[in-house]
Amino acid sequence: MERVHLDNCMTTKPDPLVIEAMMPFLTEKYFLPSNFVSTGSNSKKCIQECKQIVAKSLNADESEIHLTSGGTSANNIGIKGYIMANAHKGNHIICSQIDYPDILTNAAFFEENGFDVTYLGADWDGYIDLEKLKSSLRKETILVMTTLANHVLGTIQSIKKIKEIINCHPSKTGVEMTGSSNSNIALFVDAGHAYGRMPIDVKELDVDILSFSAHKINGPQGAGALFVKKGTKIAQTKHGIVRIDNLDTGGISLAALAGMAKAIELQFNDLQGHIDYMRSLQNRLLQGIEEKLGKVLVNGAWGENRICHNLNISIENVEGEGMMMMLDMFGINVATGSACSSQGLQPNYIMMATGRNFVQSHGSMKFTLSRLTTQAEIDYTIVKFVEVVGKLRKITSI
Amino acid sequence: MDYSEKVLDHFMNPRNIGKITNADVEATEGSPACGDQVTYYLKINEETLTIEDIKFLSYGCASNIATASITSELVKGKTLEEASNFTWKQIVESLDGLPSVKIHCSVLAVDALKSAVKKYQIEKGLRAAEPFNEKTVMQEMRSIIHSGAGDDIVTLNMVKSIEYQDGILTINLNISEKDVHKCTVVSEIKEHLSRFEEVKELNVRA
C-alpha cells in the first residue's frame, strides 16, 4: 500500500486533475496578466475564473474576493489590514486561547504594539466562552477573530451566535454609549480547516472577513483567498507592484491559482456527498479503534458540530510521538499533541486550554482525512494503530 | 535533523525490554507529566559488582525508547563504576546522533541508570549518601538540556548563580526572556530539584 496520509489538517495530496489544470501555467501559459496582448489576457481569464469559483463557493460577490499566495498570507492581509484601517476607532481586539497560530501570533503582534487583546477561554469540547465574549466587548473593540473549525479538536464554532453577540453590542446597534467612539466591530473568520468540509455562506453567516487556503482541499500549496465584505475597510499591508491582487501585491503563482480553482470545482461539485463520505470514514475509524482498544477519549465536540474530517483521540498511558513515529514506520502520517513532537517541548496549547491533563495531551493522536482518503486506508490504519498501541503499552513504565 | 537508522532500529526493536521481578535495584527518572519516563531494573553480581542483567520500561517518544535501549545494551556486563562513568554524549554518539530537541532523552536514560547504581551502592554501604549542597544542585543542572542548543545549561553558561540556605534554594538563570525553551528549562529544573526533601522552597529566576 502507498503511504497513507492522515495528516490532511497540515496539507493534502493534490488531486491529479488539479495537477493537470496547473500544468499549462507551468509550461506554455506562464505569463502574468497584462492588457491587450493575448498572453496577458489568458492569464487574466485564469484569475477571473478563479475569483468566480471562489465567490460562488462562499455565496459572495466576485468583488469581495481577494486571491492570495496562501492561507497565512490571507490571514495576515485580513487581520493586519483591518486593524490598521480601523485603529482610529479603538484599540481592543478579541480572539480565543484556542485559535489557529496565525490569529494568535497576529494578536500578540498587536498586543506588543499597544493594543489590548482579550483571549477568550474555551470549554472541554472546544467551544469558546460566549458569555465572556459578551462581557468583553467594549466601545474600543474593533475586531473579533475566530477559527471556524478548530484545527486540533475539530470543533465548529457557532458563527451565528458570535455574530448575534457582536450585533447586540451598542456600537453595532447604534444605541448611545457613554463616550462611544462609533466603532464597528468586525468578525474575522479563519476557515482554513472548515472550507470544503462544511457549507459556508458568508451572507447567511454575515462574516466580515474570511480566509482559506487551497492545499487543505486537495489543491496546491501557495494559493488561498480572502473574502472581504463590501464596505469593510482593509489597509494595504503588502506594498509593491499589483500583478494579480491589489492586497497581495507581486506575483502569485498562476499555476497555483488554476489548481485552486480546479480543487474548489472538485470539492464543491458534490460538497454534501464528500462531507457524508468523510463523516462515514471518521465514524469507521473511531469504531474500528474502539472495537479493539475499548472506549477512548475523543477530544473535541462530536456529531454535527465536529468537522467531518477530524478524529482526535487520547490513548491512556501511551505517548503520542512514539505512536506517531511507529505509524510513520508503517507508512501512515498522523499528528499528535505530545510535547515530544513540538520544538518547544510543550504539550499542545489547545489540548491544555480545553482542560486535558498532560498525559491526555501527550497521548493524543490526530487523524485528519480528505475526500481522497479510501476505506482501505482507514482499515489498514485501524489494524496498524491497534498494533502500535499494543506494542507501546507492553513497554510503558506508567 | 531526522532520526538515524540506529535510533529507529532501537525504537522499533528495543533491547532488554521488560521488568526483572527480583531486581536488586530499580530506579525511575522523568514523569508522565513531562511526557517521558524511564525505569531501569538491575541484577547485580555482589562479588564482582557488575551488571549481570538489565531491563527497562519506558513511557515516551521514539528517542526515549531508543536511548534507554542502547544504554541498557552498553552497560550490560559492565562494573558499577564503569556504568557510573557513562555520559549522555556517549549515548548520543552510539546512536549516530540525536536531534538537539531530543538530547534530553539521552540524559534521562543515563540519569535513570546512574540513580539505580547510586541507590544500590548506598543501600549496600559501598558509598555514603552525599550531603545536599550547592554542588549537588550544580550536578543536577548538568542534566538539564537546552533543547535548542542541544547541550546542558551549565556548559551553556546559563546558570548564573545558586544560593542555598535554610532549605531555600534560589537558582538564577542567564536565559533570554524570549527564549522559546525557557519554560521547559525552568520546569525541568523544578522537576529535578523538587525531589530533594532538603529543598523546602525553590525559586528559579530566569
Chai-1 contact restraints between the chains, C-beta under 6 A:
chainA,res_idxA,chainB,res_idxB,connection_type,confidence,min_distance_angstrom,max_distance_angstrom,comment,restraint_id
A,E319,B,G35,contact,1.0,0.0,6.0,A-B,restraint_1
A,E319,B,Y59,contact,1.0,0.0,6.0,A-B,restraint_2
A,E319,B,G60,contact,1.0,0.0,6.0,A-B,restraint_3
A,E319,B,C61,contact,1.0,0.0,6.0,A-B,restraint_4
A,E321,B,C61,contact,1.0,0.0,6.0,A-B,restraint_5
A,G322,B,C61,contact,1.0,0.0,6.0,A-B,restraint_6
A,G322,B,A62,contact,1.0,0.0,6.0,A-B,restraint_7
A,M325,B,A62,contact,1.0,0.0,6.0,A-B,restraint_8
A,S338,B,G35,contact,1.0,0.0,6.0,A-B,restraint_9
A,A339,B,G35,contact,1.0,0.0,6.0,A-B,restraint_10
A,C340,B,G35,contact,1.0,0.0,6.0,A-B,restraint_11
A,C340,B,C61,contact,1.0,0.0,6.0,A-B,restraint_12
A,G344,B,V180,contact,1.0,0.0,6.0,A-B,restraint_13
A,L345,B,S147,contact,1.0,0.0,6.0,A-B,restraint_14
A,L345,B,T184,contact,1.0,0.0,6.0,A-B,restraint_15
A,F358,B,A33,contact,1.0,0.0,6.0,A-B,restraint_16
A,V359,B,P32,contact,1.0,0.0,6.0,A-B,restraint_17
A,H362,B,G35,contact,1.0,0.0,6.0,A-B,restraint_18
A,I395,B,I17,contact,1.0,0.0,6.0,A-B,restraint_19
A,I395,B,L57,contact,1.0,0.0,6.0,A-B,restraint_20
A,I395,B,S58,contact,1.0,0.0,6.0,A-B,restraint_21
A,T396,B,Y59,contact,1.0,0.0,6.0,A-B,restraint_22
A,S397,B,Q37,contact,1.0,0.0,6.0,A-B,restraint_23
A,S397,B,T39,contact,1.0,0.0,6.0,A-B,restraint_24
A,S397,B,L57,contact,1.0,0.0,6.0,A-B,restraint_25
A,S397,B,S58,contact,1.0,0.0,6.0,A-B,restraint_26
A,S397,B,Y59,contact,1.0,0.0,6.0,A-B,restraint_27
A,I398,B,P32,contact,1.0,0.0,6.0,A-B,restraint_28
A,I398,B,Y59,contact,1.0,0.0,6.0,A-B,restraint_29
